[in-house]
Amino acid sequence: MPKRILSGVVTSNANEQTVTVSVERRFTHPVMKKTIRKSKKYRAHDEKNAFNVGDKVQIQECAPKSKTKRWEVITA
């Protein structure tokens, strides 16, 4: 099964080797037919602490790195 890849914006880099990435998705409401924006935060592994708040990054699924980290940053 292929690994999922999501793109989003770094919202926090306070922890060592970890960034928080906010990923936004848009969809049409089934009844109201209005476009809705929902966002979700993912904690991703950043080996070299290379990314700062506001950077656009892509994250990829990986084996669990810690209790909350299941993603890793692959590119800026």
DAZI-V536317 format. One record per helix or strand of 2 or more residues. SS is the DSSP state (H for helix, E for strand). FROM is the first residue (numbers start at 1). TO is the last residue. If there is no record, write none. Layout:
ss = <SS SS>
from = <FROM FROM>
to = <TO TO>
This chain:
ss = <E E E E E>
from = <5 18 35 56 71>
to = <12 28 45 61 75>
